[in-house]
Amino acid sequence: MSLWAIVPVKPLKRGKSRLASVLSEEERTALNQSLLIHTIKTLCNVPEIDKVLVVSRDPYALAIAREYDARTVLEDGSPELNTALRRASMVAKAYQANEVLVIPADLPLIKPNDIENFISCSGEPPEIIIAPDRRNDGTNALLINPTGLIEFKYGKGSFDVHLAAAQKVNAHVEVIKNIVFGLDLDLPEDLEYLRQIEANSENKIRQLLEEK
């Protein structure tokens, strides 16, 4: 069996436009680059993942991906996420990938063990393992086994749409709901929520140190 992780990435200078009210263009670009590197490094440290594949129309994002040993697919034509993911999935399948895991590049809390736990829910095909965003609207992690089992339907309400697609092909469905996969950075309130989590973590560390 072979599992590839696919990471779709918007142009680093244009991504996260909905954060423009709280971050400058330079800050958003730096955030996007940091998140991309974090995501690739996280996935590359998961033994179950054979290869990481980054798909983007941003040559700079792809150059960064290659620096961290990821394969790349240059998105061409009219930019459309589902089309880009379908093309990337076909590339993975051509290299004998039996399963694909789609992870966006804006999940700041994920660590290798989180990905390992997610993958460990996998059993026998046909199946999908899916994690929604914290609003139960979008899809923040999607494992498809076998590759090509369902069409990608990212966009508003994609969580329910992907569930319906899995039901149509009689696939086993495993839903993973937690804040690690649920928190993506799309809106200013997402950034504030992340800061609150980080502050709480720092306070807990201080408390542990004081107890010693």
C-alpha positions as CSV (number, residue, x, y, z in Angstrom):
1,M,0.0,0.0,0.0
2,S,1.2,3.5,-0.8
3,L,-0.2,6.7,0.8
4,W,0.5,10.2,-0.6
5,A,-0.4,13.5,1.1
6,I,-1.6,16.3,-1.2
7,V,-1.3,19.9,0.0
8,P,-3.1,22.5,-2.1
9,V,-1.5,26.0,-1.8
10,K,-2.8,29.4,-2.9
11,P,-0.3,32.0,-4.1
12,L,1.6,33.0,-0.9
13,K,1.1,36.8,-1.6
14,R,-2.6,36.4,-2.3
15,G,-3.7,33.8,0.2
16,K,-5.6,34.7,3.4
17,S,-7.1,37.8,1.9
18,R,-9.9,37.7,4.6
19,L,-7.2,38.5,7.2
20,A,-6.4,41.8,5.5
21,S,-8.2,43.7,8.2
22,V,-5.7,42.5,10.8
23,L,-2.6,41.6,8.8
24,S,-0.6,43.5,6.2
25,E,0.2,41.9,2.8
26,E,3.7,41.2,4.0
27,E,2.5,39.6,7.2
28,R,0.0,37.4,5.4
29,T,2.7,36.3,3.0
30,A,5.0,35.4,5.9
31,L,2.2,33.6,7.6
32,N,1.4,31.6,4.5
33,Q,5.0,30.7,4.0
34,S,5.4,29.6,7.6
35,L,2.2,27.5,7.5
36,L,3.3,25.8,4.3
37,I,6.7,24.9,5.7
38,H,5.1,23.7,9.0
39,T,2.6,21.5,7.0
40,I,5.2,19.9,4.8
41,K,7.6,19.2,7.7
42,T,4.8,17.7,9.7
43,L,3.7,15.4,6.9
44,C,7.3,14.4,6.0
45,N,7.7,13.2,9.6
46,V,4.8,10.7,9.4
47,P,6.2,7.3,8.5
48,E,2.9,6.1,7.0
49,I,3.1,8.8,4.3
50,D,5.2,7.8,1.3
51,K,5.4,11.2,-0.4
52,V,4.1,14.7,0.0
53,L,2.8,16.4,-3.1
54,V,2.2,20.2,-3.2
55,V,0.0,21.6,-5.9
56,S,-0.1,25.4,-6.6
57,R,0.0,28.0,-9.3
58,D,2.7,29.9,-7.3
59,P,6.2,28.9,-8.5
60,Y,7.7,30.4,-5.3
61,A,5.5,28.1,-3.1
62,L,6.5,25.1,-5.2
63,A,10.2,26.1,-4.9
64,I,9.8,26.1,-1.1
65,A,8.1,22.7,-1.2
66,R,11.0,21.2,-3.2
67,E,13.4,22.5,-0.6
68,Y,11.6,20.3,2.0
69,D,11.7,17.2,-0.2
70,A,8.1,17.4,-1.5
71,R,7.0,16.7,-5.0
72,T,5.2,19.5,-6.9
73,V,2.5,20.0,-9.5
74,L,2.2,23.4,-11.1
75,E,-1.5,24.3,-11.4
76,D,-2.2,25.8,-14.9
77,G,-5.3,27.3,-16.6
78,S,-8.1,28.8,-14.6
79,P,-7.3,28.3,-10.9
80,E,-9.9,26.0,-9.3
81,L,-9.2,23.9,-6.2
82,N,-11.1,20.8,-7.1
83,T,-9.5,20.6,-10.6
84,A,-6.1,21.1,-9.1
85,L,-6.7,18.3,-6.6
86,R,-8.0,16.0,-9.2
87,R,-4.9,16.5,-11.3
88,A,-2.6,16.0,-8.2
89,S,-4.5,12.8,-7.3
90,M,-4.0,11.5,-10.9
91,V,-0.2,12.2,-10.5
92,A,-0.2,10.3,-7.2
93,K,-2.1,7.4,-8.7
94,A,0.3,7.2,-11.6
95,Y,3.0,6.6,-9.0
96,Q,1.0,3.7,-7.6
97,A,-0.5,5.7,-4.6
98,N,-3.4,3.5,-3.4
99,E,-4.6,6.2,-1.0
100,V,-4.4,10.0,-0.9
101,L,-4.7,12.3,2.1
102,V,-5.6,16.0,1.4
103,I,-4.4,18.4,4.0
104,P,-4.7,22.2,3.5
105,A,-1.6,24.3,4.4
106,D,-3.3,26.4,7.1
107,L,-3.7,24.0,10.1
108,P,-1.4,25.6,12.7
109,L,-1.9,23.0,15.4
110,I,-1.2,19.8,13.5
111,K,1.7,17.6,14.6
112,P,3.0,14.3,13.2
113,N,1.2,12.3,15.9
114,D,-2.1,14.0,15.0
115,I,-1.7,12.8,11.4
116,E,-0.6,9.4,12.5
117,N,-3.8,9.1,14.7
118,F,-5.9,10.2,11.8
119,I,-4.4,7.7,9.4
120,S,-4.7,4.9,12.0
121,C,-8.5,5.1,11.7
122,S,-8.1,3.7,8.2
123,G,-9.2,0.1,7.6
124,E,-10.2,-1.5,4.4
125,P,-11.4,0.2,1.2
126,P,-13.7,1.6,0.1
127,E,-13.5,4.3,2.8
128,I,-13.0,7.9,3.5
129,I,-11.8,9.5,6.7
130,I,-12.8,13.1,7.1
131,A,-12.3,16.0,9.5
132,P,-14.5,19.1,9.2
133,D,-13.5,22.6,10.2
134,R,-14.6,23.9,13.6
135,R,-17.8,25.3,12.0
136,N,-18.7,21.8,10.5
137,D,-18.8,23.4,7.1
138,G,-15.5,22.9,5.2
139,T,-13.2,19.9,4.9
140,N,-9.9,20.2,6.7
141,A,-8.6,16.6,6.2
142,L,-9.7,14.0,3.8
143,L,-8.3,10.5,3.3
144,I,-9.6,8.7,0.3
145,N,-9.1,4.9,-0.1
146,P,-8.7,3.9,-2.9
147,T,-7.5,6.9,-4.8
148,G,-10.2,8.3,-7.0
149,L,-13.0,6.8,-5.0
150,I,-15.0,10.1,-4.9
151,E,-14.7,13.4,-6.6
152,F,-13.3,16.4,-4.8
153,K,-16.0,18.9,-3.8
154,Y,-14.2,21.6,-1.9
155,G,-16.1,24.8,-1.3
156,K,-18.9,26.0,0.9
157,G,-20.5,23.1,2.7
158,S,-17.9,20.6,1.4
159,F,-18.0,18.5,4.6
160,D,-21.6,17.4,4.0
161,V,-21.1,17.1,0.2
162,H,-18.1,14.8,0.7
163,L,-20.1,12.7,3.2
164,A,-22.9,12.4,0.6
165,A,-20.4,11.4,-2.1
166,A,-19.0,8.6,0.1
167,Q,-22.5,7.3,0.8
168,K,-23.3,7.1,-2.9
169,V,-20.4,4.7,-3.4
170,N,-21.2,2.7,-0.2
171,A,-17.9,3.7,1.4
172,H,-17.2,3.3,5.1
173,V,-16.9,6.8,6.6
174,E,-15.0,7.8,9.7
175,V,-15.5,11.3,11.0
176,I,-12.8,12.9,13.1
177,K,-13.8,16.1,15.0
178,N,-11.2,17.9,17.1
179,I,-9.7,21.4,17.4
180,V,-6.4,20.3,15.9
181,F,-8.0,19.6,12.5
182,G,-10.9,22.0,13.1
183,L,-8.8,25.2,13.4
184,D,-7.8,26.7,10.1
185,L,-6.8,30.3,9.7
186,D,-9.4,32.0,7.4
187,L,-10.9,34.8,9.5
188,P,-9.6,37.2,12.1
189,E,-11.5,35.3,14.8
190,D,-9.5,32.2,13.9
191,L,-6.3,34.1,14.6
192,E,-7.7,35.3,17.9
193,Y,-8.7,31.8,18.8
194,L,-5.2,30.5,18.0
195,R,-3.7,33.2,20.3
196,Q,-6.0,32.1,23.1
197,I,-5.0,28.5,22.7
198,E,-1.3,29.4,22.7
199,A,-1.8,31.7,25.8
200,N,-3.5,28.9,27.6
201,S,-0.7,26.4,26.7
202,E,1.9,28.9,28.0
203,N,-0.1,29.3,31.3
204,K,-0.3,25.6,31.8
205,I,3.5,25.2,31.3
206,R,4.1,28.0,33.8
207,Q,1.9,26.2,36.3
208,L,3.7,22.9,35.9
209,L,7.1,24.7,36.4
210,E,5.8,26.4,39.5
211,E,4.5,23.1,40.9
212,K,8.1,21.6,40.6
